[in-house]
Amino acid sequence: MVKLFAVGEESTHVVGDGRCPECWEEYPAPCPCGGLMHAGGGDEDPDEVEWPTTQCDRCGRSEEEIE
């Protein structure tokens, strides 16, 4: 059974899928808790660089919270 969860406003990320089709390139990445860090649509900074919103499918933390 496929279990979906939300990253930001995208609720189509697949829990435990190392090839989650909704993630940005280079994601999902391993999280220190043993889960997978997924990435989706994000925010733009003043230089128009888009940064992804991230969330672990196990612990629920973002990359910013872990750092």
Contact map, one row per residue, 1 for C-alpha under 8 A:
1110000000000000000000000000000000000000000000000000000000000000000
1111000000000110000000000000000000000000000000000000000000000000000
1111100000000110000000000000000000000000000000000000000000000000000
0111110000111110000000000000000000000000000000000000000000000000000
0011111000111110000000000000000000000000000000000000000010000000000
0001111111111000000000000000000000000000000000000000000000000000000
0000111111101000000000000000000000000111000000000000111000000000000
0000011111100000000000000000000000000001110000000000110000000000000
0000011111100000000000000000000000000000100000000000000000000000000
0000011111111000000000000000000000000001100000000000000000000000000
0001111111111000000000000000000000000000000000000000000000000000000
0001110001111100000001000000000000000000000000000000000000000000000
0001111001111110000111100000000000000100000000000000000000000000000
0111100000011111100101000000000000000000000000000000000000000000000
0111100000001111100000000000000000010000000000000000000010000000000
0000000000000111110000000000000000110000000000000000000010000000000
0000000000000111111100000001000000010000000000000000000000000000000
0000000000000001111100000011100000010000000000000000000000000000000
0000000000000000111110000011000000000000000000000000000000000000000
0000000000001100111111100011000000000100000000000000000000000000000
0000000000001000001111100000000000000000000000000000000000000000000
0000000000011100000111110000000000000001000000000000000000000000000
0000000000001000000111111011000000000111000000000000000000000000000
0000000000000000000001111111000000000111000000000001000000000000000
0000000000000000000000111110000000000000000000000000000000000000000
0000000000000000000000011111100000000000000000000000000000000000000
0000000000000000011100111111100000001110000000000000000000000000000
0000000000000000111100110111110000011110000000000000000000000000000
0000000000000000010000000111111000011100000000000000000000000000000
0000000000000000000000000001111101111000000000000000000000000000000
0000000000000000000000000000111111111000000000000000000100000000000
0000000000000000000000000000011111100000000000000000000000000000000
0000000000000000000000000000001111100000000000000000000001100000000
0000000000000000000000000000011111110000000000000000000001000000000
0000000000000001000000000000011111111000000000000000000111100000000
0000000000000011110000000001111001111100000000000000000111000000000
0000000000000000000000000011111000111110000000000000011110000110000
0000001000001000000100110011100000011111000000000000011110000000000
0000001000000000000000110011000000001111100000000001111000000000000
0000001101000000000001110000000000000111110000000001110000000000000
0000000111000000000000000000000000000011111000000011100000000000000
0000000100000000000000000000000000000001111100000111100000000000000
0000000000000000000000000000000000000000111110000111100000000000000
0000000000000000000000000000000000000000011111111110000000000000000
0000000000000000000000000000000000000000001111111110000000000000000
0000000000000000000000000000000000000000000111111000000000000000000
0000000000000000000000000000000000000000000111111000000000000000000
0000000000000000000000000000000000000000000111111100000000000000000
0000000000000000000000000000000000000000000111111110000000000000000
0000000000000000000000000000000000000000011110011111000000000000000
0000000000000000000000000000000000000000111110001111100000000000000
0000000000000000000000010000000000000011111000000111110000000000000
0000001100000000000000000000000000000011111000000011111000000100000
0000001100000000000000000000000000001111000000000001111100001110000
0000001000000000000000000000000000001110000000000000111110011110000
0000000000000000000000000000001000111100000000000000011111111100000
0000100000000011000000000000000000111100000000000000001111110000000
0000000000000000000000000000000011110000000000000000000111110000000
0000000000000000000000000000000010100000000000000000000111111000000
0000000000000000000000000000000000000000000000000000001111111100000
0000000000000000000000000000000000000000000000000000011100111110110
0000000000000000000000000000000000001000000000000000111100011111110
0000000000000000000000000000000000001000000000000000011000001111111
0000000000000000000000000000000000000000000000000000000000000111111
0000000000000000000000000000000000000000000000000000000000001111111
0000000000000000000000000000000000000000000000000000000000001111111
0000000000000000000000000000000000000000000000000000000000000011111
